[in-house]
Amino acid sequence: MTRRPLGGGVTQFSVATAGAAAALAGEAEPLQSRVGYQVDPDRTLVDEAKSGSLDAFESLVRRYQHRVVNYVQAIVRDSGEAEDVAQETFIRAYRSLGRFRGESAFKTWLYTIATNTARTTLERRGRRERVADQSLDDDARALTAERVPSHGPDPEATLVMRDAIDRALAMLPDELRVAVVLRDLEGLDYKEIAEVTEVPMGTVESRIFRARRKLRTLLHPLVHTPVGSR
Amino acid sequence: MSCDDVGPLLLRRLEGRLEGDDRHRLASHLEHCAACREELQAQEAVAATLSSRPLAEVSPGFASRVMAAVEPAPAWLDMLNWRAWTFRLAPVAAALVLVASLGYGPTEAAEPMEFADLVAEWVVDDNDETLPAFALFWDGDVADETLLEAVLTTSPNE
């Protein structure tokens, strides 16, 4: 499944595009306000969940399970562990609901919990996986035009592509990886990323810029631009 | 503007957030700097590659497992939780109180009787003021002579 292309006007409304993709996956994405100020689309469910409604919380889980699992997998890189970390994220969110005051959107708050939970997992793991000398050329050859069909998904190609990207992401320092994953995989805007990672927007921009520069080399078999000397 | 200052502006241009003087300054710099033009293209290409990453699979039942973990089933140790049992049995207690208040409970127990009186109650004739002879056997206070006389004088048909 392809994600939305980069384009102008990255705002809260851009999430609606990702929401359309999620809707195809069977999740309901609520309509958002098109007026200037941003309304949290999860507010009703969150209020009901805070009042004790398990059904409301389950609705929130179903709404965000794909995003959280997808995000966590890109951070911890272990698909087997990703669901455990995602589950832990939702459990922590449930237990902390009473402390959620709505100063940020629920989505942003959930990503914050997911980020902290993933970081804890990485620290517990003790080391970052080293893929230093392992080239991505094998993955690139697996994804040449001759093998990737022009119509319909190729499951093998899908797995190879995702694994290749995740291996490249694993080479980044944690703070760069988190920033670029939140932006380019999860579609959060810079303001939301600044809230999740609790750093200024200027720092977010710097991290994303540096992350993409490193990935340019790491992903060069997959990225269709020439690698310069800079 | 030097190449070191360009980074944030390139990002904002990719996002469509570059306006006014910054826009002009960047455009002017890119006209003369091939390296920064290449960097702009590379930033855009990497972002597009990352955004095309296939979504991770979520196993069936994930949401159900989360909810089971959030609200676990009661363990056997909960049997020792008297507070929980008090709460659970409160409706039963309330029902019993209601039934008792409507008078469906057991009646007052009868006073215990001496066996001799019980026998007399079974067999005594309403008009007969004397105890039948065999009832005297269970009366511990009856003298032997009295008992003998009762047996000798009582008709078999009584």
Interface residues (C-beta under 8 A of the other chain):
Chain A: M1 T2 R3 R4 P5 L6 G7 G8 G9 V10 A21 A25 L54 F57 E58 V61 R62 Q65 H66 V69 N70 Q73 A74 S79 A82 E83 A86 Q87 F90 I91 Y94 T158 L159 M161 R162 I165 D166 V180 V181 R183 D184 L185 G187 Y190 G202 E205 S206 I208 F209 R212 R213 L215 R216 L219 L222 V223 H224 T225 P226 V227 G228 R230
Chain B: G7 P8 L10 L11 R12 L14 E15 G16 R17 A35 E38 E39 Q41 A42 Q43 E44 A45 V46 A47 A48 T49 L50 S51 S52 R53 P54 L55 A56 E57 V58 S59 F62 A63 R65 V66 M67 A69 V70 E71
